[in-house]
């Protein structure tokens, strides 16, 4: 275990400090977080938000997320909303309902506003066939025309076990220009323990196909903290990932919550790395990737200096939304599919989480929105503060005061007192105008952001265990 601080390209690893401060906390792809949504917000409130957007002239960028819940097999670590089935006819039915939902959104928005961002997640989006994906992409482009390829980000998540190089070519042909490959770990023992066996050769072949067909970005997802992982084996996985040289790498912390996610009950807690071993795994990830030239974007994300994420970070244009870090300005997000989350103006909404509950409103010509929230002025203020810290690792108080009619130090008096303790720990520095996250604090930036979360400042008895660990 490395007990002293080690700085890697703007991020410093301090194991004793991380051990002391690591706790459960949100990832802040939204604020307020999705667990604060409520059933009092429904389709009629969403329609009102869209109407208000139109009255303001549709100036905000437009993004769309499509959730495809189906998978051919279960991955034991998975905490996503998914349906494991080999009955392909379910995908036919689901596609029909996606098209119905898209048509309702098109009617609400009106006109032909262009789509700047598109993301297919799951589940396994490529569970849909060539023809099904092509049909859906045509319908999306008809309802909300995609901007020119070089201007937009159109991404899809791919399971390398179920996709061929020919399928990669087809994805590019129908409009996707970014691709994300789920890897998690190349070690056979780990793969068997989590029921996700795929070879390095499969992944390398698909990355080569993506390069051949000129995808603008290739991303790889890894997970640390899985059963049987150790520094030696994971170091081999990291070397293999570096050999295929993806543009972006995400390294997620496995959160073992079998009481919430049934598939995780098939993972024995005895096989998991200890907290100290997990820190060693994180340490070697940071060391290997930064030594290889990747830029630490924030939280779990790394990118090549030439990638648009790294460029946006350098230029102060990095943003955060439901897909994580983004290069586009704060966009309104249309959500398609079961459990999908969207955002229009100062509102968030989420679709029903089961197929039956998703299908029933659409059968009646209504959107399947099950819950949501309208943000207050205080929510908007705190969202700006939290996302600024997460994206830029610094915050100018006077800029916040310019955007909102507040006196920063008075409005956030209790928060600043809490930050003072973090300043003593070396996580940040503060002066009259600035809050600046230090290299030592960047790995714990979620902890810093949580100080500004009003919903976490309620009595402990009202809190429940709903979040992953911050490290």
C-alpha positions, 0 to 999 in steps of 0.5 A: 500500500502506498501511504504517501501522496503521489501526484499524477498530472493534476491528481494526487493519491493519498491513501490514508486520507482517502481511507478516512474520508471515503463514504457513500455519495451521489455521482451528481449526473443531476441535482437534485439526484434521481432519488429525490424525484416524486410521483407528483410530477407527471406527463402534464408537468413535462408538457408544460416545461416543453411549452415554456421552452418553446416560448423562450425560443428553443435556444438550448441545445437538444439531446436525446437518450434511448434506453434499451433494457434487453441483454442476452445474459446477466452480468452479476455486477450489474446495477442497471435496469435490464431484462435478460431474455433470448426472446427476440420478439420482445425487442420488436414490441419494444421498438414499436413503443419507442416509436410511439413515445418518440411521436408524442415528443415530436408533437409536443416540441413541434418544428424540426429542432436539430439534435446535437447529442444522442446516446443509446444505453442499456441493457445492451443497445445492440440487442436490437437488430441491424434493421431495428436500429436503422428503423429507430435512427431514421425515425429519430432523424425524421423527428429531430434531425441530427446536426452534421456528423462533425458537429454532433455526438452520437454514441452507443454502448456495445457489448463486445461479446455480441458484436462483429466488425461488420456490425461496427461498420453498420453502426457508423453507416446509420449515424453513430460516431462514438462508441463505448465498449464494456470490458470491465476486466480481461482476466479470465478468473474475474470474468468467470466470477462475474459471468462476463467472459470475453477475450482481449482479441474480440475487443481489439478487433472491434476497436480496429474496426471502429478506427477503420470506419472513422468513429470519432471516439472510442471509449472503454469501461473498466471496473475495479473492486470485482471478485478475485481482482488483484494488482498484478492481474489488473495491471495486465488488463490495464496494459492490454487496454493501453495496447488498444489505445482508446480515446477515453477510459472510464474506471468505475468502482464496483459497489456491492449492494446485493440487497438492492441488486439481485444479480449481485447476490451471486457474487461472494463477498469473500471473493471481493478485494478488501478496501485497502486492496481496492485502493491499490487497484485505484492507485495503479489505474491512476499511475498507469493511465497518467504515465501513458499520457491520459488526462484525468478528467474527473471522478472515474474518467480519463481521456487522451489530450486530443480528445474533445473531453480533454480539450473542453476541460482545458478551455473551461467548457466541460459539462455534466449530465445524465451521460456523465461528462460532456462537451456540450452546453447544458442541454434539454434532454428527451428520454425514450424507453423504460426507466429513461431520465430526461430534463427540460428547462428547470425540470427532471423526469423519469419514465416507468421502470417496468415494461408493463408500466411503460407500455400502458400509458403509451397504449392510451397515447400518453407519455409514460412519465412516472415521476420527476421534479421541478427545480427551485431557485435554490436547486438551480443555484446549488446545481451550478455550484456542484457541477462547476466544482465537478467539471472545473475543480474550482469555483469563483464566488463572484461569478455565482453572485453575478448569475444569482442574486445572492451573497455567496458567503452568507448563503453558504455559511454552513457549507463554508464552515464544513469546507474549512475542515476539508481545507485543513485536510488539504483537499481545497483552498479558499480565499475571498473569491475562489474555492479551488480543489487541490490535486489531493482533493480531486479524487474526493471531489464528490465529497466536496460537492456533497457539502453543497447538497441541501438534501444531504443536510437532513438528519441522519435518520432520514438518510438511507443507503442509496449511493455508491462509495465516492472512491 
